[in-house]
Amino acid sequence: MRFRIRKEQGGSIYFIIVSGLVDDDGGWDIIQIAQTMLNMSRCRKLVIDLRAALLDEGLSVFTTDTLLAVFEEGLLSKDASLIIRHRYDSEIRLYSDQLPVKPVGKFVNVHIDEAKFFGQAMKWLEREARVLAH
């Protein structure tokens, strides 16, 4: 297995281009490198290109469940995306599509009548959601 790393647009988009036979150990090596790269502050998009690689028959590293388990925390900590490109123009895309979560501010004083009004509206929406689900 061989791979090369390329960056574009001032270091915000990174590519890992893989070639050769990728076995389970090599796949996990690529995942570790990709996780480190995605956690870099400047990296907003990471593309793992496996189109030139031959994937071993028992390879389970590049399944959606495994990718989500490994990259979930990194994707939720900043606005970023991960793209895994396979042969025949198929790909897996994972996007956070959000800005980093900001700490919640302090509570605001609200008049009791206003709180009751919004509380009733929330109860109504909850009942309607249950009706639509059934």
C-alpha positions in Angstrom: 0.0 0.0 0.0 1.2 3.5 -0.8 -0.4 6.9 -0.2 0.3 10.5 -0.8 -1.1 13.6 0.9 -2.0 16.7 -1.1 -3.5 20.0 0.1 -5.4 22.7 -1.7 -7.0 26.1 -1.1 -4.5 27.3 1.5 -4.5 24.1 3.5 -8.2 23.9 4.1 -8.8 20.9 1.8 -6.6 17.8 2.2 -6.5 14.7 0.0 -5.1 11.2 0.9 -4.7 9.3 -2.3 -4.2 5.6 -1.8 -2.9 3.0 -4.2 -1.9 -0.7 -4.0 -3.4 -3.4 -1.9 -5.0 -2.2 1.3 -5.4 -4.8 4.1 -7.0 -4.3 7.5 -3.8 -3.0 9.1 -3.2 -0.6 6.3 -6.8 0.6 6.4 -6.6 1.4 10.1 -3.3 3.3 9.5 -5.1 5.4 6.9 -8.0 6.0 9.4 -5.5 7.1 12.1 -3.8 9.6 9.7 -7.1 10.9 8.5 -8.4 11.4 12.0 -5.2 13.4 12.9 -5.6 15.5 9.7 -9.3 16.2 10.2 -8.5 17.4 13.8 -6.1 20.0 12.5 -7.5 23.5 12.9 -7.2 24.5 9.3 -8.6 21.3 7.7 -12.2 21.9 6.7 -12.5 19.1 4.1 -10.7 15.7 3.9 -11.0 13.4 0.9 -9.7 9.8 1.1 -9.4 8.6 -2.4 -9.4 4.8 -2.7 -10.2 4.6 -6.4 -6.7 3.4 -7.3 -6.5 1.0 -4.4 -7.3 -2.7 -4.2 -9.3 -3.3 -1.1 -8.8 -6.6 0.7 -11.9 -8.9 0.8 -12.3 -8.9 4.6 -11.7 -5.1 5.0 -14.2 -3.6 7.4 -12.5 -0.3 8.1 -14.3 1.8 5.5 -17.9 0.9 6.4 -20.2 3.7 7.3 -20.6 2.5 10.9 -16.9 2.4 11.5 -16.2 5.8 9.9 -19.0 7.5 11.9 -17.7 6.0 15.2 -14.1 7.2 14.5 -14.9 10.6 13.0 -18.0 11.7 14.9 -16.3 13.6 17.6 -14.0 15.4 15.1 -16.8 16.4 12.8 -19.0 17.7 15.6 -16.2 19.8 17.1 -16.0 22.1 14.0 -17.6 22.7 10.6 -15.9 20.0 8.5 -16.5 17.2 6.0 -15.1 13.8 5.2 -15.4 12.2 1.8 -14.4 8.6 1.1 -14.2 7.9 -2.7 -14.4 4.3 -3.9 -14.2 2.8 -7.4 -17.0 3.3 -9.9 -17.6 6.8 -8.7 -19.2 5.8 -5.4 -18.5 7.7 -2.3 -19.4 8.2 1.4 -19.8 11.7 2.6 -19.9 12.8 6.3 -20.7 16.4 7.0 -21.0 18.3 10.2 -22.7 21.3 8.6 -22.5 23.3 11.7 -20.4 25.8 13.5 -18.8 24.9 16.8 -21.3 24.7 19.6 -21.1 27.8 21.8 -21.7 27.6 25.5 -25.2 28.3 26.6 -25.8 31.8 28.0 -27.4 32.5 31.3 -31.1 32.1 31.8 -33.3 35.1 31.1 -36.1 36.3 33.5 -39.5 35.7 31.9 -42.9 36.7 33.1 -44.9 33.7 34.4 -47.8 34.3 32.0 -45.4 34.2 29.0 -43.8 31.0 30.3 -47.2 29.3 30.7 -48.2 30.4 27.2 -45.0 28.8 25.6 -45.3 25.8 27.9 -48.9 25.1 26.6 -47.7 25.5 23.0 -44.9 23.0 23.6 -47.3 20.5 25.1 -49.6 20.9 22.1 -46.7 20.3 19.7 -45.7 17.2 21.6 -49.3 15.8 21.4 -49.4 16.6 17.7 -46.1 14.8 17.1 -47.4 11.7 18.8 -50.5 11.7 16.7 -48.5 12.1 13.5 -46.2 9.2 14.5 -49.1 6.8 14.9 
